[in-house]
Amino acid sequence: MRIATISRATKETSIDVTVNLDGTGAYTISTGIGFLDHMLEQLSRHSLIDMDVKAIGDLHIDQHHTTEDTGIAIGEAIAKALGDKAGIRRYGDALSPMDETLTRVALDISGRPYLVWNSSFSQTRLGEMDTELFSHWFHSFAGSAGITLHVETLYGHNNHHIIESAFKGVARALRTAVEIDPRKVGSIPSTKGVL
């Protein structure tokens, strides 16, 4: 089973994450930030990665540390569950429509973390969450998961739709990338022999 648990404790946050890459999209999410919970639920449901995420952070200061450390912990858990990455498809991409919004996502589980973020917002907050934190979450996630991640909103104007289509697009691309390719079971998907 490709299951992993990560516990991350700092002076700012305490986070426990368990993921099952071969799940059904079942989740239990509690970060203390309602909108982030909603987005992580989308990530789990549409990637079919089961996620149990419990985060306690210094929300009396702001949401930065909880957002960042949640991205790091989920990325670390996915990387750990992937192990040596033998047999995975490695690449994934998705076009993610949500009403008037369309987001394009492409990712590579390459071991070379990188984020290209080409999305913007016309308001500073969604619910109680600062919109500037969304790109930071994806940066933290891609860095700790070892993923090259490109997220681009092609068009859209509703801020909720823009970020939700991004999370759903990443989820669908991730679902493809972490799947075992029946034609390559046991083989590392790289000419280098390691990812």
Phi and psi restraints in degrees (value plus and minus 20) as a CYANA .aco file:
   2 ARG   PHI    -113.7   -73.7
   2 ARG   PSI      57.6    97.6
   3 ILE   PHI    -142.9  -102.9
   3 ILE   PSI     120.5   160.5
   4 ALA   PHI    -166.8  -126.8
   4 ALA   PSI     129.9   169.9
   5 THR   PHI    -144.9  -104.9
   5 THR   PSI     116.5   156.5
   6 ILE   PHI    -147.3  -107.3
   6 ILE   PSI     113.9   153.9
   7 SER   PHI    -138.6   -98.6
   7 SER   PSI     105.5   145.5
   8 ARG   PHI    -145.3  -105.3
   8 ARG   PSI      99.2   139.2
   9 ALA   PHI    -147.3  -107.3
   9 ALA   PSI     106.5   146.5
  10 THR   PHI    -150.1  -110.1
  10 THR   PSI    -196.9  -156.9
  11 LYS   PHI     -92.8   -52.8
  11 LYS   PSI     -30.1     9.9
  12 GLU   PHI    -127.1   -87.1
  12 GLU   PSI     -50.2   -10.2
  13 THR   PHI    -166.2  -126.2
  13 THR   PSI     139.0   179.0
  14 SER   PHI    -153.9  -113.9
  14 SER   PSI      97.7   137.7
  15 ILE   PHI    -152.6  -112.6
  15 ILE   PSI     112.7   152.7
  16 ASP   PHI    -142.1  -102.1
  16 ASP   PSI     108.8   148.8
  17 VAL   PHI    -153.4  -113.4
  17 VAL   PSI     113.5   153.5
  18 THR   PHI    -146.5  -106.5
  18 THR   PSI     113.2   153.2
  19 VAL   PHI    -147.2  -107.2
  19 VAL   PSI     128.9   168.9
  20 ASN   PHI    -147.1  -107.1
  20 ASN   PSI      88.2   128.2
  21 LEU   PHI     -86.4   -46.4
  21 LEU   PSI     -40.9    -0.9
  22 ASP   PHI    -127.2   -87.2
  22 ASP   PSI      17.0    57.0
  23 GLY   PHI    -110.2   -70.2
  23 GLY   PSI    -177.1  -137.1
  24 THR   PHI    -142.7  -102.7
  24 THR   PSI     -15.1    24.9
  25 GLY   PHI      69.3   109.3
  25 GLY   PSI       2.7    42.7
  26 ALA   PHI     -99.7   -59.7
  26 ALA   PSI     124.6   164.6
  27 TYR   PHI    -169.2  -129.2
  27 TYR   PSI     132.4   172.4
  28 THR   PHI    -155.3  -115.3
  28 THR   PSI      92.8   132.8
  29 ILE   PHI    -145.1  -105.1
  29 ILE   PSI     109.6   149.6
  30 SER   PHI    -169.4  -129.4
  30 SER   PSI      84.3   124.3
  31 THR   PHI    -132.5   -92.5
  31 THR   PSI     -31.8     8.2
  32 GLY   PHI      67.2   107.2
  32 GLY   PSI     -23.9    16.1
  33 ILE   PHI    -139.7   -99.7
  33 ILE   PSI      85.3   125.3
  34 GLY   PHI     -74.7   -34.7
  34 GLY   PSI     -65.1   -25.1
  35 PHE   PHI     -89.3   -49.3
  35 PHE   PSI     -57.3   -17.3
  36 LEU   PHI     -84.3   -44.3
  36 LEU   PSI     -61.2   -21.2
  37 ASP   PHI     -76.0   -36.0
  37 ASP   PSI     -66.2   -26.2
  38 HIS   PHI     -79.3   -39.3
  38 HIS   PSI     -61.8   -21.8
  39 MET   PHI     -90.7   -50.7
  39 MET   PSI     -58.7   -18.7
  40 LEU   PHI     -88.8   -48.8
  40 LEU   PSI     -52.4   -12.4
  41 GLU   PHI     -81.6   -41.6
  41 GLU   PSI     -61.5   -21.5
  42 GLN   PHI     -83.7   -43.7
  42 GLN   PSI     -61.9   -21.9
  43 LEU   PHI     -79.2   -39.2
  43 LEU   PSI     -66.0   -26.0
  44 SER   PHI     -86.8   -46.8
  44 SER   PSI     -71.5   -31.5
  45 ARG   PHI     -78.7   -38.7
  45 ARG   PSI     -63.6   -23.6
  46 HIS   PHI    -109.3   -69.3
  46 HIS   PSI     -34.4     5.6
  47 SER   PHI    -110.8   -70.8
  47 SER   PSI     -35.0     5.0
  48 LEU   PHI      43.7    83.7
  48 LEU   PSI      -0.6    39.4
  49 ILE   PHI    -112.1   -72.1
  49 ILE   PSI      97.3   137.3
  50 ASP   PHI     -86.3   -46.3
  50 ASP   PSI     115.9   155.9
  51 MET   PHI    -155.3  -115.3
  51 MET   PSI     113.0   153.0
  52 ASP   PHI    -140.8  -100.8
  52 ASP   PSI      92.2   132.2
  53 VAL   PHI    -147.1  -107.1
  53 VAL   PSI     100.8   140.8
  54 LYS   PHI    -147.1  -107.1
  54 LYS   PSI      97.3   137.3
  55 ALA   PHI    -147.0  -107.0
  55 ALA   PSI     113.7   153.7
  56 ILE   PHI    -142.6  -102.6
  56 ILE   PSI     100.4   140.4
  57 GLY   PHI    -154.7  -114.7
  57 GLY   PSI     155.7   195.7
  58 ASP   PHI    -102.0   -62.0
  58 ASP   PSI      41.1    81.1
  59 LEU   PHI     -88.1   -48.1
  59 LEU   PSI     -33.9     6.1
  60 HIS   PHI     -89.1   -49.1
  60 HIS   PSI     -38.5     1.5
  61 ILE   PHI    -109.5   -69.5
  61 ILE   PSI     -85.0   -45.0
  62 ASP   PHI    -190.9  -150.9
  62 ASP   PSI    -190.4  -150.4
  63 GLN   PHI    -117.2   -77.2
  63 GLN   PSI     -20.1    19.9
  64 HIS   PHI     -79.7   -39.7
  64 HIS   PSI     -73.6   -33.6
  65 HIS   PHI     -84.9   -44.9
  65 HIS   PSI     -60.9   -20.9
  66 THR   PHI     -85.1   -45.1
  66 THR   PSI     -62.9   -22.9
  67 THR   PHI     -83.0   -43.0
  67 THR   PSI     -70.9   -30.9
  68 GLU   PHI     -80.2   -40.2
  68 GLU   PSI     -70.3   -30.3
  69 ASP   PHI     -90.9   -50.9
  69 ASP   PSI     -48.2    -8.2
  70 THR   PHI     -86.4   -46.4
  70 THR   PSI     -63.1   -23.1
  71 GLY   PHI     -80.8   -40.8
  71 GLY   PSI     -63.2   -23.2
  72 ILE   PHI     -82.6   -42.6
  72 ILE   PSI     -67.6   -27.6
  73 ALA   PHI     -86.2   -46.2
  73 ALA   PSI     -61.9   -21.9
  74 ILE   PHI     -85.4   -45.4
  74 ILE   PSI     -62.0   -22.0
  75 GLY   PHI     -81.6   -41.6
  75 GLY   PSI     -63.3   -23.3
  76 GLU   PHI     -82.9   -42.9
  76 GLU   PSI     -60.1   -20.1
  77 ALA   PHI     -85.9   -45.9
  77 ALA   PSI     -61.6   -21.6
  78 ILE   PHI     -85.3   -45.3
  78 ILE   PSI     -63.6   -23.6
  79 ALA   PHI     -80.6   -40.6
  79 ALA   PSI     -62.1   -22.1
  80 LYS   PHI     -85.4   -45.4
  80 LYS   PSI     -62.0   -22.0
  81 ALA   PHI     -86.4   -46.4
  81 ALA   PSI     -50.0   -10.0
  82 LEU   PHI     -91.5   -51.5
  82 LEU   PSI     -43.0    -3.0
  83 GLY   PHI      38.7    78.7
  83 GLY   PSI    -147.9  -107.9
  84 ASP   PHI    -104.5   -64.5
  84 ASP   PSI     -19.0    21.0
  85 LYS   PHI      52.1    92.1
  85 LYS   PSI      -5.8    34.2
  86 ALA   PHI     -80.4   -40.4
  86 ALA   PSI     110.7   150.7
  87 GLY   PHI      65.6   105.6
  87 GLY   PSI     -27.5    12.5
  88 ILE   PHI     -93.9   -53.9
  88 ILE   PSI     138.8   178.8
  89 ARG   PHI     -90.5   -50.5
  89 ARG   PSI     -49.7    -9.7
  90 ARG   PHI      60.0   100.0
  90 ARG   PSI     -68.0   -28.0
  91 TYR   PHI    -122.8   -82.8
  91 TYR   PSI     129.2   169.2
  92 GLY   PHI    -173.5  -133.5
  92 GLY   PSI     129.3   169.3
  93 ASP   PHI    -169.6  -129.6
  93 ASP   PSI     139.9   179.9
  94 ALA   PHI    -178.9  -138.9
  94 ALA   PSI     123.3   163.3
  95 LEU   PHI    -119.7   -79.7
  95 LEU   PSI     107.0   147.0
  96 SER   PHI    -141.3  -101.3
  96 SER   PSI      78.0   118.0
  97 PRO   PHI    -104.8   -64.8
  97 PRO   PSI     123.5   163.5
  98 MET   PHI    -165.2  -125.2
  98 MET   PSI      79.5   119.5
  99 ASP   PHI      34.0    74.0
  99 ASP   PSI    -136.7   -96.7
 100 GLU   PHI    -102.4   -62.4
 100 GLU   PSI     -23.6    16.4
 101 THR   PHI    -124.2   -84.2
 101 THR   PSI     121.7   161.7
 102 LEU   PHI    -154.3  -114.3
 102 LEU   PSI     105.9   145.9
 103 THR   PHI    -140.3  -100.3
 103 THR   PSI     118.7   158.7
 104 ARG   PHI    -129.7   -89.7
 104 ARG   PSI     110.7   150.7
 105 VAL   PHI    -147.9  -107.9
 105 VAL   PSI     117.0   157.0
 106 ALA   PHI    -158.6  -118.6
 106 ALA   PSI     119.5   159.5
 107 LEU   PHI    -165.3  -125.3
 107 LEU   PSI     137.2   177.2
 108 ASP   PHI    -157.3  -117.3
 108 ASP   PSI     100.1   140.1
 109 ILE   PHI    -101.1   -61.1
 109 ILE   PSI      57.1    97.1
 110 SER   PHI    -119.1   -79.1
 110 SER   PSI     -37.7     2.3
 111 GLY   PHI      62.4   102.4
 111 GLY   PSI     -19.7    20.3
 112 ARG   PHI    -136.6   -96.6
 112 ARG   PSI      71.6   111.6
 113 PRO   PHI     -87.4   -47.4
 113 PRO   PSI     114.2   154.2
 114 TYR   PHI    -182.1  -142.1
 114 TYR   PSI     121.5   161.5
 115 LEU   PHI    -143.6  -103.6
 115 LEU   PSI     106.6   146.6
 116 VAL   PHI    -130.2   -90.2
 116 VAL   PSI      97.3   137.3
 117 TRP   PHI    -138.7   -98.7
 117 TRP   PSI      96.9   136.9
 118 ASN   PHI    -149.8  -109.8
 118 ASN   PSI      45.3    85.3
 119 SER   PHI    -160.2  -120.2
 119 SER   PSI     128.1   168.1
 120 SER   PHI    -163.5  -123.5
 120 SER   PSI     145.4   185.4
 121 PHE   PHI    -149.3  -109.3
 121 PHE   PSI     129.3   169.3
 122 SER   PHI    -116.9   -76.9
 122 SER   PSI     -20.9    19.1
 123 GLN   PHI    -153.3  -113.3
 123 GLN   PSI     137.5   177.5
 124 THR   PHI    -107.0   -67.0
 124 THR   PSI     -36.3     3.7
 125 ARG   PHI    -159.7  -119.7
 125 ARG   PSI     127.2   167.2
 126 LEU   PHI    -143.1  -103.1
 126 LEU   PSI      98.5   138.5
 127 GLY   PHI      39.8    79.8
 127 GLY   PSI    -147.4  -107.4
 128 GLU   PHI    -120.6   -80.6
 128 GLU   PSI     -10.6    29.4
 129 MET   PHI    -121.4   -81.4
 129 MET   PSI     113.3   153.3
 130 ASP   PHI     -89.4   -49.4
 130 ASP   PSI     108.7   148.7
 131 THR   PHI     -86.6   -46.6
 131 THR   PSI     -44.7    -4.7
 132 GLU   PHI     -85.3   -45.3
 132 GLU   PSI     -37.5     2.5
 133 LEU   PHI     -98.9   -58.9
 133 LEU   PSI     -36.2     3.8
 134 PHE   PHI     -85.2   -45.2
 134 PHE   PSI     -68.3   -28.3
 135 SER   PHI     -83.3   -43.3
 135 SER   PSI     -53.1   -13.1
 136 HIS   PHI     -87.3   -47.3
 136 HIS   PSI     -57.4   -17.4
 137 TRP   PHI     -82.2   -42.2
 137 TRP   PSI     -67.8   -27.8
 138 PHE   PHI     -85.2   -45.2
 138 PHE   PSI     -56.0   -16.0
 139 HIS   PHI     -82.5   -42.5
 139 HIS   PSI     -66.0   -26.0
 140 SER   PHI     -84.5   -44.5
 140 SER   PSI     -63.0   -23.0
 141 PHE   PHI     -83.5   -43.5
 141 PHE   PSI     -71.0   -31.0
 142 ALA   PHI     -81.6   -41.6
 142 ALA   PSI     -59.7   -19.7
 143 GLY   PHI     -83.2   -43.2
 143 GLY   PSI     -66.7   -26.7
 144 SER   PHI    -100.1   -60.1
 144 SER   PSI     -45.2    -5.2
 145 ALA   PHI    -102.8   -62.8
 145 ALA   PSI     -35.6     4.4
 146 GLY   PHI      53.4    93.4
 146 GLY   PSI      20.5    60.5
 147 ILE   PHI    -134.3   -94.3
 147 ILE   PSI     116.6   156.6
 148 THR   PHI    -105.8   -65.8
 148 THR   PSI     101.1   141.1
 149 LEU   PHI    -151.0  -111.0
 149 LEU   PSI     106.0   146.0
 150 HIS   PHI    -137.2   -97.2
 150 HIS   PSI     105.9   145.9
 151 VAL   PHI    -149.3  -109.3
 151 VAL   PSI     103.1   143.1
 152 GLU   PHI    -159.7  -119.7
 152 GLU   PSI     101.6   141.6
 153 THR   PHI    -101.3   -61.3
 153 THR   PSI      95.3   135.3
 154 LEU   PHI     -94.4   -54.4
 154 LEU   PSI     -59.1   -19.1
 155 TYR   PHI    -186.4  -146.4
 155 TYR   PSI     143.2   183.2
 156 GLY   PHI     126.9   166.9
 156 GLY   PSI     134.5   174.5
 157 HIS   PHI    -151.5  -111.5
 157 HIS   PSI     -38.0     2.0
 158 ASN   PHI    -101.4   -61.4
 158 ASN   PSI      98.8   138.8
 159 ASN   PHI     -81.6   -41.6
 159 ASN   PSI     -59.3   -19.3
 160 HIS   PHI     -81.9   -41.9
 160 HIS   PSI     -63.8   -23.8
 161 HIS   PHI     -84.9   -44.9
 161 HIS   PSI     -58.6   -18.6
 162 ILE   PHI     -80.2   -40.2
 162 ILE   PSI     -69.5   -29.5
 163 ILE   PHI     -96.0   -56.0
 163 ILE   PSI     -55.1   -15.1
 164 GLU   PHI     -87.2   -47.2
 164 GLU   PSI     -57.5   -17.5
 165 SER   PHI     -86.8   -46.8
 165 SER   PSI     -50.9   -10.9
 166 ALA   PHI     -86.7   -46.7
 166 ALA   PSI     -68.3   -28.3
 167 PHE   PHI     -83.6   -43.6
 167 PHE   PSI     -61.8   -21.8
 168 LYS   PHI     -86.1   -46.1
 168 LYS   PSI     -58.7   -18.7
 169 GLY   PHI     -84.5   -44.5
 169 GLY   PSI     -63.9   -23.9
 170 VAL   PHI     -82.2   -42.2
 170 VAL   PSI     -61.2   -21.2
 171 ALA   PHI     -80.0   -40.0
 171 ALA   PSI     -66.8   -26.8
 172 ARG   PHI     -87.9   -47.9
 172 ARG   PSI     -57.5   -17.5
 173 ALA   PHI     -87.8   -47.8
 173 ALA   PSI     -60.3   -20.3
 174 LEU   PHI     -84.9   -44.9
 174 LEU   PSI     -59.9   -19.9
 175 ARG   PHI     -74.8   -34.8
 175 ARG   PSI     -67.0   -27.0
 176 THR   PHI     -85.4   -45.4
 176 THR   PSI     -65.6   -25.6
 177 ALA   PHI     -87.0   -47.0
 177 ALA   PSI     -55.3   -15.3
 178 VAL   PHI    -106.1   -66.1
 178 VAL   PSI     -31.6     8.4
 179 GLU   PHI     -83.8   -43.8
 179 GLU   PSI     127.4   167.4
 180 ILE   PHI     -99.2   -59.2
 180 ILE   PSI     107.0   147.0
 181 ASP   PHI    -104.6   -64.6
 181 ASP   PSI      96.2   136.2
 182 PRO   PHI     -81.7   -41.7
 182 PRO   PSI     -37.5     2.5
 183 ARG   PHI    -106.2   -66.2
 183 ARG   PSI     -30.6     9.4
 184 LYS   PHI    -149.7  -109.7
 184 LYS   PSI       4.1    44.1
 185 VAL   PHI     -75.0   -35.0
 185 VAL   PSI     107.6   147.6
 186 GLY   PHI      64.5   104.5
 186 GLY   PSI     -28.0    12.0
 187 SER   PHI    -120.2   -80.2
 187 SER   PSI     116.7   156.7
 188 ILE   PHI     -95.9   -55.9
 188 ILE   PSI     106.0   146.0
 189 PRO   PHI     -99.2   -59.2
 189 PRO   PSI      42.2    82.2
 190 SER   PHI    -180.3  -140.3
 190 SER   PSI     121.2   161.2
 191 THR   PHI     -88.3   -48.3
 191 THR   PSI     -36.3     3.7
 192 LYS   PHI     -95.8   -55.8
 192 LYS   PSI     -41.0    -1.0
 193 GLY   PHI      64.9   104.9
 193 GLY   PSI     -17.4    22.6
 194 VAL   PHI    -174.2  -134.2
 194 VAL   PSI     126.2   166.2
